[in-house]
Amino acid sequence: MVRPDTYREARAHLAGLSDAELEERFWRLAREVVAPLVELARTHTSPSIERSVLMRMGVDSVTAQAIVAECVTRGLLPHGAGHVVLVCMRAWGCDAPEAARRLAAGEGWEVVAAKWEDSR
């Protein structure tokens, strides 16, 4: 059985868009698709899940426990402990274990706080 070529008809509504408009449309639709997943993760996480995420990022269990405990204390757990470490990785230009070690030592929480203060 030969499948009919419907490519031109299926993309007709996109034909008049520029590359910039196509890119904007792609990212808007991508955000729409993942929004329910992000909300589900935000409302259904736990300290054990967040420790597991950190350990998969290469963080040792003692350090992961310290970071997750601090995230709970600061009300940051819904953002994800891995996201907290990622914010510091980007700010400091280092890998996950190094950023986690520094966070566990008490460094960088102001960087993390600023991230979510700016997004409110």
C-alpha positions as CSV (number, residue, x, y, z in Angstrom):
1,M,0.0,0.0,0.0
2,V,1.3,3.4,-1.0
3,R,0.8,6.2,1.5
4,P,-0.3,9.5,-0.2
5,D,2.1,12.4,0.1
6,T,0.2,14.9,2.3
7,Y,3.2,16.9,3.4
8,R,2.3,20.1,1.4
9,E,-1.2,20.1,2.6
10,A,-0.2,19.4,6.2
11,R,2.3,22.2,6.4
12,A,0.2,24.8,4.4
13,H,-0.6,26.8,7.6
14,L,3.2,27.2,8.2
15,A,4.2,28.2,4.7
16,G,4.0,32.0,5.3
17,L,6.0,32.0,8.5
18,S,9.6,33.2,8.6
19,D,12.3,31.2,10.3
20,A,12.1,33.4,13.4
21,E,8.3,32.9,13.5
22,L,8.7,29.2,13.1
23,E,11.2,29.1,15.9
24,E,8.9,31.1,18.2
25,R,6.0,28.8,17.3
26,F,8.1,25.7,18.1
27,W,9.2,26.9,21.5
28,R,5.7,28.1,22.4
29,L,4.2,24.7,21.5
30,A,7.0,22.9,23.3
31,R,6.3,24.9,26.5
32,E,2.6,24.0,26.1
33,V,3.4,20.3,25.8
34,V,5.7,20.1,28.8
35,A,3.7,22.4,31.1
36,P,1.5,19.6,32.5
37,L,4.6,17.5,33.1
38,V,6.4,20.3,34.9
39,E,3.3,20.9,37.1
40,L,3.1,17.1,37.9
41,A,6.7,17.0,38.9
42,R,6.3,20.2,41.0
43,T,3.4,18.8,42.9
44,H,4.5,15.2,43.2
45,T,8.2,15.3,44.2
46,S,9.6,14.3,47.5
47,P,12.9,14.5,49.3
48,S,13.8,10.9,48.3
49,I,13.1,11.7,44.6
50,E,15.2,14.8,44.8
51,R,18.1,13.0,46.5
52,S,17.9,10.4,43.7
53,V,18.0,13.1,41.1
54,L,21.1,14.6,42.7
55,M,22.8,11.2,42.9
56,R,22.2,10.6,39.2
57,M,23.9,14.0,38.6
58,G,27.0,12.5,40.3
59,V,26.5,13.9,43.8
60,D,27.3,11.7,46.7
61,S,24.5,10.7,49.1
62,V,25.6,12.7,52.1
63,T,25.9,15.9,50.1
64,A,22.6,15.2,48.3
65,Q,20.9,14.8,51.7
66,A,22.3,18.1,52.9
67,I,21.1,20.0,49.8
68,V,17.7,18.4,49.9
69,A,17.3,19.3,53.6
70,E,18.2,22.9,52.8
71,C,15.8,23.0,49.9
72,V,13.0,21.8,52.2
73,T,13.9,24.4,54.8
74,R,14.0,27.2,52.2
75,G,10.8,26.0,50.4
76,L,12.7,25.3,47.2
77,L,11.9,21.6,46.9
78,P,9.1,22.2,44.3
79,H,11.7,23.8,42.0
80,G,13.8,20.6,42.2
81,A,17.1,20.0,44.0
82,G,18.7,19.3,40.6
83,H,17.5,22.6,39.3
84,V,19.0,24.3,42.4
85,V,22.4,22.7,41.6
86,L,22.0,23.5,37.9
87,V,21.6,27.2,38.7
88,C,24.8,27.2,40.7
89,M,26.6,25.1,38.0
90,R,25.8,27.8,35.5
91,A,26.7,30.7,37.8
92,W,30.0,29.2,38.8
93,G,31.0,27.3,35.6
94,C,31.5,24.0,37.4
95,D,30.2,20.5,37.3
96,A,27.3,19.1,39.5
97,P,29.4,17.5,42.2
98,E,31.4,20.7,42.7
99,A,28.3,22.9,42.8
100,A,26.6,20.5,45.2
101,R,29.7,20.4,47.5
102,R,29.7,24.2,47.6
103,L,26.0,24.4,48.3
104,A,26.3,21.8,51.1
105,A,29.0,23.9,52.6
106,G,26.6,26.8,52.8
107,E,27.9,28.7,49.8
108,G,25.6,30.0,47.0
109,W,22.2,30.0,48.5
110,E,21.9,33.7,47.6
111,V,22.4,32.8,44.0
112,V,19.6,30.3,44.2
113,A,17.3,32.7,46.1
114,A,17.9,35.4,43.4
115,K,16.9,33.0,40.6
116,W,13.4,32.5,42.0
117,E,13.0,36.1,43.3
118,D,13.6,37.2,39.7
119,S,11.0,34.8,38.3
120,R,8.2,36.0,40.5
